[in-house]
Amino acid sequence: MKYSKPLTSYFSPFTSYFSLLTLFILLAFSPTIFCQTIIKFATLAPEGTNWVKVLREFAKDVETQTNGSIKFKIYTGGVQGDEKDIIRKIKTGQIHASGFTGVGLGEIAKEIRVLDAPFLFRNTDEIDYIYSKFDSEFRNIFEKNGFILLGWSEIGDVYLLSKKNVSKPSDFSKLKLWVWEGDPVALKTFEKYGTKPIPLSIADVMTSIQTGMIDSVYATPATIIPLGWHSKMTYILDMPITYATGAVLLSKKIFDKLSNDEKKIITTLSKKHFSNLNKIARDDNKKGINLLKSKLKVLKPENIKEFEELSKKAREELTSVYGKEILEKIEKELFEFRNAKTKNNKN
């Protein structure tokens, strides 16, 4: 049979319209077609650490509860660079989230460095109280700087390790003490104690110990032990100089692109997992301190009062970094918290 006209002419415009409509409906309701958000998370923490284990549990829970609409790609062990590199990459959209130490947080929002001020806190009860009391203010500070606070990630107590006997401020003048390059809080603190710190990147510390460029370091057990610095030291000063803070932050740009349900899932699960991480970190901190004390000669500090006075002067001078207002508010709250606790103990 011969057709007198093209085959397409036998189909009406309505037939074509309904065919296209059917195709769009099938695509819209297809279970394999959906919008997926990939969140790239970079951390300095090595694979296998509790930090990374908790992070992967968090990522898995988010993926499950969002039915796969949010997935995480995690880069561990500093493969994306140090904290300054990661911040730069977040700002350009190459990375979306990370866990930061106080030094990194200070690059994002200088006010947060107040939490690393020397001798500010006396115990974890005070830390928990201030974090809770200033939660909204801290979150607003991060948001103004383009980040969402997912949770606090404490690093732990900071101790001094040295090849030399040091137990009082006057001993610090003989030290060749390393400080993290770009950390004004540590620099000012140790200057007040009477030494002239040597700024270096963390990557250069071990080599500098071996060459004799430095003979003293400071850090938390969570940092010192994996890097093996304690194996080159002789003494540990049994006095926490500060409590190193940390936080998990997400780029506000990518957070704002999520649906309301996805935002709720992220914030709920981050609170659950990262509060648990703090408990783990505190336990690890205690174990780490005990290990260091078993390996090194423990020095008891002399004249704690002098350390406190010098630290107070350092905190006041560091208002040029984090601001006078935030320091005064926190110190006022701590003063009232301590007084209330003293009264309760007497009753």
KAHUMO-V497424 format. One line per field, one symbol per residue. psi: psi as a letter, one per 20 degrees, with the letter a starting at -180 (. if undefined). burial: b if it has 24 or more other ideal C-beta (glycine too) atoms within 12 Angstrom, else e. A space follows every 50 residues. Layout:
BEGIN
psi=???
burial=???
END
This chain:
BEGIN
psi=pppirqhhiipqhhggghggggghggghjpiiorpppoooppqipqqiqh ghggghgggggggghjkjipqpoporkkijaahhgggghghijhqhqrpq rhgghhhgohhhihijqpkgqhrhghghgggghjggggghgghhjkqpoh rqnqhappqppqiqooirhihhhiqnpqqppjnhggggghghijrnqopq qhhigghhghijhqjqrqaqhhggghijhhijrhqpomophroprrqpqp phghgiiqrhghgggghghhggghhhhhgghhghgghgghghhhhrpppp qpmhhhggghhghggghiiigiqhghghgghghhghggghhgghhh.
burial=eeeeeeeeeeeeeeeeeeeeeeeeeeeeeeeeeeeebebbbbbbbeeebb bbebbbbbbebbbeebeebbebbbbbebebebbbebbebbeeeebbbbbb bbbbbbbbbbbbbbbbbbbbbeeeebbeebbeebeebbbebbeebbbbbb bbbbbbbbbbbbbbbbbbbebbeebbbbbbebbbbbbbbbbbbebebbbb ebeebbebbeeeebbbbbbbbbbbbbbebbebbbbbbbbbbbbbbbbbbb bbebbeebeeebbebbbebbeebbbbbbebbbebbeebbeebeeebeebe beeeeebeebbeebbbebbebbbeebbeebbebbeebeeeeeeeeee
END
